[in-house]
């Protein structure tokens, strides 16, 4: 029974390794500029991402201005 588990773990490890190598080869065959542009466009087209980013920026500015009023910084 122990030998079967060892073989199973080795097979799963090899399968994972080959899958990772295939993904790495696919990534390296695509130019970096194309990957970056596609990823950025997909993020900026995502309404949830933009809404979340806007919320974070507004909260940061609001927090900065709240602290700034106490310290005499004009927002």
DSSP file (Angstrom, degrees, kcal/mol; ACC not computed):
  #  RESIDUE AA STRUCTURE BP1 BP2  ACC     N-H-->O    O-->H-N    N-H-->O    O-->H-N    TCO  KAPPA ALPHA  PHI   PSI    X-CA   Y-CA   Z-CA
    1    1 A X     >        0   0    0      0, 0.0     4,-1.4     0, 0.0     3,-0.2   0.000 360.0 360.0 360.0 -38.4    0.0    0.0    0.0
    2    2 A X  H  >  +     0   0    0      1,-0.2     4,-1.9     2,-0.2     5,-0.2   0.890 360.0  55.2 -63.0 -39.9    2.8    2.4    0.8
    3    3 A X  H  > S+     0   0    0      1,-0.2     4,-2.2     2,-0.2    -1,-0.2   0.849 103.5  55.4 -63.1 -35.0    4.4    1.9   -2.6
    4    4 A X  H  > S+     0   0    0      2,-0.2     4,-2.4     1,-0.2    -1,-0.2   0.895 107.5  49.0 -65.7 -39.8    1.2    2.9   -4.4
    5    5 A X  H  X S+     0   0    0     -4,-1.4     4,-2.6     2,-0.2    -2,-0.2   0.894 110.1  51.0 -67.4 -39.2    1.1    6.2   -2.5
    6    6 A X  H  X S+     0   0    0     -4,-1.9     4,-2.4     2,-0.2    -2,-0.2   0.930 112.1  46.6 -63.2 -44.6    4.7    7.0   -3.4
    7    7 A X  H  X S+     0   0    0     -4,-2.2     4,-2.6     2,-0.2    -2,-0.2   0.907 112.1  51.2 -63.7 -41.8    4.0    6.3   -7.1
    8    8 A X  H  X S+     0   0    0     -4,-2.4     4,-2.5     1,-0.2    -2,-0.2   0.919 111.0  47.7 -62.3 -43.9    0.8    8.4   -7.0
    9    9 A X  H  X S+     0   0    0     -4,-2.6     4,-2.4     2,-0.2    -1,-0.2   0.907 112.6  49.2 -64.3 -41.5    2.7   11.3   -5.4
   10   10 A X  H  X S+     0   0    0     -4,-2.4     4,-2.5     2,-0.2    -2,-0.2   0.910 111.7  48.5 -64.7 -42.0    5.5   11.0   -7.9
   11   11 A X  H  X S+     0   0    0     -4,-2.6     4,-2.6     2,-0.2    -2,-0.2   0.927 112.7  47.7 -64.4 -44.6    3.1   10.9  -10.9
   12   12 A X  H  X S+     0   0    0     -4,-2.5     4,-2.5     2,-0.2    -2,-0.2   0.900 111.9  51.0 -63.4 -39.5    1.1   13.9   -9.6
   13   13 A X  H  X S+     0   0    0     -4,-2.4     4,-2.3    -5,-0.2    -2,-0.2   0.919 112.1  45.9 -62.9 -44.0    4.4   15.8   -9.0
   14   14 A X  H  X S+     0   0    0     -4,-2.5     4,-2.7     2,-0.2     5,-0.2   0.908 112.1  51.0 -65.8 -41.4    5.6   15.1  -12.6
   15   15 A X  H  X S+     0   0    0     -4,-2.6     4,-2.2     1,-0.2    -2,-0.2   0.919 111.7  47.5 -62.3 -42.7    2.2   16.0  -14.0
   16   16 A X  H  X S+     0   0    0     -4,-2.5     4,-2.5     2,-0.2    -1,-0.2   0.903 111.3  51.5 -64.0 -41.0    2.2   19.3  -12.1
   17   17 A X  H  X S+     0   0    0     -4,-2.3     4,-2.3     1,-0.2    -2,-0.2   0.929 111.4  46.3 -62.2 -45.6    5.8   20.0  -13.3
   18   18 A X  H  X S+     0   0    0     -4,-2.7     4,-2.2     2,-0.2    -1,-0.2   0.874 111.6  51.9 -67.0 -35.5    5.0   19.4  -16.9
   19   19 A X  H  X S+     0   0    0     -4,-2.2     4,-2.3    -5,-0.2    -1,-0.2   0.926 110.3  48.5 -64.3 -44.1    1.9   21.5  -16.7
   20   20 A X  H  X S+     0   0    0     -4,-2.5     4,-2.5     1,-0.2    -2,-0.2   0.894 110.4  51.5 -63.1 -39.7    3.9   24.4  -15.2
   21   21 A X  H  X S+     0   0    0     -4,-2.3     4,-2.6     2,-0.2    -1,-0.2   0.901 108.9  50.7 -63.7 -39.9    6.5   24.0  -17.9
   22   22 A X  H  X S+     0   0    0     -4,-2.2     4,-2.1     2,-0.2    -2,-0.2   0.910 111.6  47.7 -64.1 -41.4    3.8   24.2  -20.6
   23   23 A X  H  X S+     0   0    0     -4,-2.3     4,-2.3     2,-0.2    -2,-0.2   0.917 111.5  50.9 -64.5 -42.6    2.4   27.4  -19.0
   24   24 A X  H  X S+     0   0    0     -4,-2.5     4,-2.6     1,-0.2    -2,-0.2   0.908 110.3  48.8 -61.6 -43.2    5.8   28.9  -18.8
   25   25 A X  H  X S+     0   0    0     -4,-2.6     4,-1.5     1,-0.2    -1,-0.2   0.897 110.9  50.7 -64.6 -39.4    6.5   28.1  -22.5
   26   26 A X  H  X S+     0   0    0     -4,-2.1     4,-0.6     1,-0.2    -2,-0.2   0.886 112.6  46.9 -64.4 -38.5    3.2   29.7  -23.4
   27   27 A X  H >< S+     0   0    0     -4,-2.3     3,-0.7     1,-0.2    -2,-0.2   0.905 112.1  49.0 -69.5 -41.4    4.0   32.8  -21.4
   28   28 A X  H 3< S+     0   0    0     -4,-2.6    -1,-0.2     1,-0.2    -2,-0.2   0.737 104.1  59.7 -74.3 -20.4    7.5   33.2  -22.8
   29   29 A X  H 3< S+     0   0    0     -4,-1.5     2,-0.4    -5,-0.2    -1,-0.2   0.701  94.4  75.1 -79.6 -17.4    6.3   32.8  -26.4
   30   30 A X  S << S-     0   0    0     -3,-0.7     5,-0.1    -4,-0.6     0, 0.0  -0.810  95.3-110.1 -93.2 131.6    4.0   35.8  -26.1
   31   31 A X     >  -     0   0    0     -2,-0.4     4,-1.9     1,-0.1     3,-0.3  -0.275  21.1-125.6 -60.1 145.8    5.9   39.2  -26.1
   32   32 A X  H  > S+     0   0    0      1,-0.2     4,-2.7     2,-0.2     5,-0.2   0.883 108.5  56.1 -60.8 -40.5    5.8   41.0  -22.8
   33   33 A X  H  > S+     0   0    0      1,-0.2     4,-2.2     2,-0.2    -1,-0.2   0.879 107.4  48.9 -62.7 -37.3    4.3   44.2  -24.3
   34   34 A X  H  > S+     0   0    0     -3,-0.3     4,-2.1     2,-0.2    -1,-0.2   0.899 112.2  48.2 -68.9 -40.1    1.4   42.3  -25.7
   35   35 A X  H  X S+     0   0    0     -4,-1.9     4,-2.3     2,-0.2    -2,-0.2   0.921 113.5  47.2 -65.7 -43.0    0.7   40.5  -22.3
   36   36 A X  H  X S+     0   0    0     -4,-2.7     4,-2.6     2,-0.2     5,-0.2   0.917 113.1  47.7 -66.2 -43.5    0.9   43.8  -20.4
   37   37 A X  H  X S+     0   0    0     -4,-2.2     4,-2.4    -5,-0.2    -1,-0.2   0.907 113.1  48.2 -65.3 -41.2   -1.3   45.7  -22.8
   38   38 A X  H  X S+     0   0    0     -4,-2.1     4,-2.3    -5,-0.2    -1,-0.2   0.927 113.1  47.4 -65.4 -44.3   -3.9   42.9  -22.8
   39   39 A X  H  X S+     0   0    0     -4,-2.3     4,-2.2     2,-0.2    -2,-0.2   0.920 113.1  48.4 -64.3 -43.6   -3.9   42.6  -19.0
   40   40 A X  H  X S+     0   0    0     -4,-2.6     4,-2.7     1,-0.2     5,-0.2   0.915 112.0  49.0 -64.1 -42.6   -4.2   46.4  -18.5
   41   41 A X  H  X S+     0   0    0     -4,-2.4     4,-1.8     1,-0.2    -1,-0.2   0.903 110.4  50.9 -64.2 -40.0   -7.0   46.7  -21.0
   42   42 A X  H  X S+     0   0    0     -4,-2.3     4,-0.6    -5,-0.2    -1,-0.2   0.904 112.3  46.9 -64.8 -39.9   -8.9   43.8  -19.3
   43   43 A X  H >< S+     0   0    0     -4,-2.2     3,-0.9     1,-0.2     7,-0.3   0.932 113.0  47.5 -66.6 -44.8   -8.5   45.5  -15.9
   44   44 A X  H 3< S+     0   0    0     -4,-2.7    -1,-0.2     1,-0.3    -2,-0.2   0.763 109.9  53.6 -71.5 -23.0   -9.6   48.9  -17.1
   45   45 A X  H 3< S+     0   0    0     -4,-1.8     2,-0.7    -5,-0.2    -1,-0.3   0.614  87.5  96.8 -81.7 -12.4  -12.6   47.4  -18.9
   46   46 A X    <X  -     0   0    0     -3,-0.9     4,-2.1    -4,-0.6     5,-0.2  -0.690  61.9-159.5 -83.0 115.8  -13.7   45.7  -15.7
   47   47 A X  H  > S+     0   0    0     -2,-0.7     4,-2.7     1,-0.2     5,-0.2   0.875  90.6  54.0 -63.7 -38.7  -16.4   47.8  -14.0
   48   48 A X  H  > S+     0   0    0      2,-0.2     4,-2.4     1,-0.2    -1,-0.2   0.904 109.0  49.0 -63.3 -40.5  -15.9   46.2  -10.6
   49   49 A X  H  > S+     0   0    0      2,-0.2     4,-2.7     1,-0.2    -2,-0.2   0.935 113.1  46.6 -63.8 -46.1  -12.1   46.9  -10.7
   50   50 A X  H  X S+     0   0    0     -4,-2.1     4,-2.6    -7,-0.3    -2,-0.2   0.908 112.9  49.3 -64.3 -41.5  -12.7   50.6  -11.7
   51   51 A X  H  X S+     0   0    0     -4,-2.7     4,-2.3     2,-0.2    -1,-0.2   0.918 113.2  47.1 -63.5 -42.7  -15.4   51.0   -9.0
   52   52 A X  H  X S+     0   0    0     -4,-2.4     4,-2.2    -5,-0.2    -2,-0.2   0.912 113.0  48.4 -64.7 -42.8  -13.1   49.5   -6.4
   53   53 A X  H  X S+     0   0    0     -4,-2.7     4,-2.5     2,-0.2    -2,-0.2   0.909 111.6  49.8 -64.6 -42.1  -10.1   51.6   -7.4
   54   54 A X  H  X S+     0   0    0     -4,-2.6     4,-2.7     1,-0.2     5,-0.2   0.911 110.3  51.1 -61.7 -42.4  -12.2   54.8   -7.4
   55   55 A X  H  X S+     0   0    0     -4,-2.3     4,-2.3     1,-0.2    -2,-0.2   0.912 111.1  47.8 -61.9 -43.4  -13.5   53.9   -3.9
   56   56 A X  H  X S+     0   0    0     -4,-2.2     4,-2.3     2,-0.2    -2,-0.2   0.915 112.9  48.0 -64.8 -43.3  -10.0   53.4   -2.6
   57   57 A X  H  X S+     0   0    0     -4,-2.5     4,-2.5     2,-0.2     5,-0.2   0.925 112.2  48.8 -65.2 -44.2   -8.7   56.6   -4.2
   58   58 A X  H  X S+     0   0    0     -4,-2.7     4,-2.6     1,-0.2    -1,-0.2   0.906 112.0  48.9 -62.3 -41.4  -11.6   58.6   -2.8
   59   59 A X  H  X S+     0   0    0     -4,-2.3     4,-2.7    -5,-0.2    -1,-0.2   0.906 111.2  50.2 -65.2 -40.8  -11.1   57.1    0.7
   60   60 A X  H  X S+     0   0    0     -4,-2.3     4,-2.5     2,-0.2    -2,-0.2   0.925 113.2  45.3 -63.4 -44.9   -7.4   57.9    0.6
   61   61 A X  H  X S+     0   0    0     -4,-2.5     4,-2.7     2,-0.2     5,-0.2   0.913 113.3  50.4 -64.8 -42.4   -8.0   61.5   -0.4
   62   62 A X  H  X S+     0   0    0     -4,-2.6     4,-2.2    -5,-0.2    -2,-0.2   0.918 112.4  46.9 -61.9 -44.2  -10.8   61.9    2.2
   63   63 A X  H  X S+     0   0    0     -4,-2.7     4,-2.3     2,-0.2     5,-0.2   0.911 112.6  50.1 -63.5 -42.5   -8.5   60.5    4.9
   64   64 A X  H  X S+     0   0    0     -4,-2.5     4,-2.7     1,-0.2    -2,-0.2   0.916 112.2  46.7 -62.8 -43.5   -5.6   62.7    3.8
   65   65 A X  H  X S+     0   0    0     -4,-2.7     4,-2.1     2,-0.2    -1,-0.2   0.861 109.9  53.8 -69.4 -34.8   -7.8   65.8    3.8
   66   66 A X  H  X S+     0   0    0     -4,-2.2     4,-1.0    -5,-0.2    -2,-0.2   0.940 115.1  39.7 -63.6 -46.1   -9.2   64.9    7.2
   67   67 A X  H  X S+     0   0    0     -4,-2.3     4,-1.6     1,-0.2     3,-0.2   0.880 112.7  58.0 -68.2 -37.7   -5.7   64.7    8.7
   68   68 A X  H  <>S+     0   0    0     -4,-2.7     5,-3.6    -5,-0.2     4,-0.5   0.855  99.7  56.8 -63.4 -35.6   -4.6   67.7    6.7
   69   69 A X  H ><5S+     0   0    0     -4,-2.1     3,-0.6     1,-0.2    -1,-0.2   0.884 108.1  47.8 -63.0 -37.5   -7.3   69.9    8.3
   70   70 A X  H 3<5S+     0   0    0     -4,-1.0    -1,-0.2     1,-0.2    -2,-0.2   0.834 116.8  42.9 -71.6 -30.5   -6.0   69.1   11.7
   71   71 A X  T 3<5S-     0   0    0     -4,-1.6    -1,-0.2     2,-0.1    -2,-0.2   0.315 119.2-105.9 -98.9   8.5   -2.4   69.8   10.6
   72   72 A X  T < 5 +     0   0    0     -3,-0.6     2,-0.4    -4,-0.5    -3,-0.2   0.682  69.1 146.8  79.9  17.8   -3.2   73.0    8.6
   73   73 A X      < -     0   0    0     -5,-3.6     2,-0.5    -6,-0.2    -1,-0.3  -0.755  43.9-136.0 -87.6 131.8   -2.8   71.4    5.1
   74   74 A X              0   0    0     -2,-0.4    -5,-0.0     1,-0.1    -9,-0.0  -0.769 360.0 360.0 -91.0 125.1   -5.2   72.9    2.6
   75   75 A X              0   0    0     -2,-0.5    -1,-0.1   -10,-0.1   -10,-0.1   0.441 360.0 360.0 -94.5 360.0   -6.9   70.3    0.4
